[in-house]
């Protein structure tokens, strides 16, 4: 029997990009032969430079080698948040490791919101300063546990390694704080 060429397709499941291939016969005459996609590769915790963003996935495609698609669902902004998801393409390698010099702290903001304050170790602080200097007016995103925590435009060079995650709903801030504290204890 002569085999027909196969087509590899990318699967997008629950907002995560899986590079698993689904093999299908081109003519569709034979049954689909599917291989289980590999486990999704979760990005390491850190700060990533946003290469492209859009309100629809198709706005940022195609994904090239060395890039990863993320979905910012604004899940840490609070229950009153009604912003639609944003599709972000980042480099697969983080720009700055989330290497904390001390445990995270919180500060209260207006309307019951919390701000999480982080202090990076010197190497990570120097990397953040370099990235923010080289990419003014571009966007950075902080990823924690594979989730987009926050995305902001770089308006100034960030010196000294002081980072803040602002406008967090109290419940979301508590969750993030626990995750960051656990991460700090591991280091």
C-alpha positions in Angstrom: 0.0 0.0 0.0 1.3 3.4 -0.9 1.3 5.9 2.0 0.0 9.4 1.3 1.9 12.4 2.7 0.9 13.4 6.2 0.1 16.8 7.5 1.3 17.9 11.0 -1.1 20.3 12.8 -0.5 22.3 15.9 -3.1 21.8 18.6 -4.2 24.7 20.7 -5.9 23.5 23.9 -7.2 25.7 26.7 -5.1 28.6 25.6 -1.8 26.7 25.7 0.2 25.9 22.6 1.1 22.2 22.3 3.6 21.3 19.7 2.2 17.9 19.5 1.5 16.6 16.1 -1.7 15.0 15.0 -1.2 12.9 11.9 -4.0 12.8 9.4 -4.2 11.3 6.0 -4.3 14.1 3.4 -7.1 12.5 1.4 -9.1 11.7 4.6 -10.0 8.2 3.3 -8.3 6.4 6.2 -9.1 6.9 9.8 -7.2 9.5 11.7 -4.2 8.2 13.6 -3.6 10.4 16.6 -0.6 10.4 18.9 -1.1 11.8 22.4 0.5 15.3 22.5 3.4 15.7 24.8 2.8 17.5 28.1 2.6 21.2 27.7 5.9 22.9 28.4 5.4 25.4 31.1 7.6 28.5 31.0 9.9 29.0 33.9 9.0 31.6 36.4 10.4 35.0 35.3 10.1 38.1 33.3 9.6 37.8 29.5 9.9 40.3 26.7 6.6 40.5 24.7 7.4 40.2 21.0 3.8 40.5 19.7 0.4 40.8 21.2 -3.2 40.9 20.0 -6.8 40.5 20.9 -7.1 37.3 18.9 -4.8 34.4 18.5 -4.7 34.7 14.7 -3.2 38.3 15.2 0.0 36.9 16.6 0.5 33.8 14.5 2.6 32.1 13.2 4.7 31.1 16.2 8.3 30.8 15.2 11.1 28.7 16.7 12.2 30.1 20.0 8.8 31.7 20.7 5.9 30.7 22.9 2.3 31.8 22.9 0.8 32.9 26.2 -2.7 34.0 27.1 -3.2 36.9 29.5 -6.6 36.3 31.0 -6.1 39.1 33.6 -7.0 36.6 36.3 -5.2 38.5 39.0 -7.0 41.8 38.4 -10.1 40.9 40.4 -13.6 39.8 40.0 -14.8 43.1 38.6 -12.3 42.8 35.7 -14.0 42.5 32.3 -11.0 42.8 30.1 -10.9 40.3 27.2 -7.9 37.9 27.0 -4.7 39.1 25.3 -2.6 36.8 23.2 1.1 37.3 23.8 4.1 35.9 22.0 7.3 35.8 24.1 10.7 34.4 23.6 10.8 30.9 25.1 13.9 31.9 27.1 13.1 34.3 30.0 14.7 37.7 29.9 15.1 37.8 33.7 15.0 35.0 36.3 12.7 35.6 39.1 15.4 35.2 41.7 14.3 37.0 44.9 16.8 38.6 47.3 14.2 38.6 50.1 10.6 37.4 50.7 7.9 39.3 48.9 6.0 42.0 50.8 2.6 43.6 50.3 1.2 47.2 50.4 -2.4 48.2 50.3 -3.8 50.2 47.4 -7.2 51.8 46.8 -10.4 49.8 46.7 -9.0 46.8 48.6 -6.4 46.0 46.0 -2.9 44.9 47.0 0.5 45.6 45.6 3.2 42.9 45.9 6.7 44.2 46.3 9.7 42.1 45.1 13.4 42.6 45.5 15.6 40.8 43.0 19.1 39.4 43.6 21.9 41.5 42.0 22.3 39.3 38.9 18.6 39.3 38.2 18.4 43.1 39.0 21.2 43.8 36.5 19.4 41.7 33.8 16.1 43.6 34.4 17.9 46.9 34.2 19.5 45.9 30.9 16.3 44.6 29.4 14.3 47.7 30.4 17.0 50.0 29.1 17.2 48.2 25.7 13.4 47.8 25.3 11.8 51.1 26.4 8.2 51.4 25.3 7.9 47.6 24.7 6.0 45.2 27.0 7.2 42.8 29.6 5.2 40.1 31.2 5.8 38.3 34.5 5.1 34.5 34.4 4.6 32.5 37.6 3.6 28.9 37.6 3.0 29.0 33.9 0.4 31.8 34.2 0.7 35.4 33.0 0.6 37.4 36.3 0.9 40.9 34.8 1.9 42.6 31.6 3.1 46.2 31.5 4.7 48.6 29.1 8.3 49.6 30.0 8.1 53.4 30.6 11.4 53.8 32.4 14.6 51.8 33.2 14.1 49.7 36.3 17.1 50.0 38.5 18.0 48.3 41.8 15.9 45.2 41.3 12.7 46.6 42.9 9.7 45.1 41.1 6.0 45.5 42.0 2.9 43.6 40.9 0.1 46.1 41.3 -3.7 46.2 41.2 -4.2 42.6 42.5 -7.5 41.5 43.9 -7.0 40.6 47.5 -7.7 36.9 46.9 -5.4 36.8 43.9 -2.7 38.7 45.7 -2.8 36.2 48.6 -2.4 33.3 46.1 0.5 35.0 44.3 2.1 35.9 47.6 2.0 32.3 48.7 3.5 31.2 45.4 6.3 33.8 45.6 7.1 33.0 49.3 7.3 29.3 48.5 9.6 30.1 45.6 11.8 32.3 47.8 12.1 29.5 50.4 13.3 27.1 47.7 16.1 29.4 46.7 
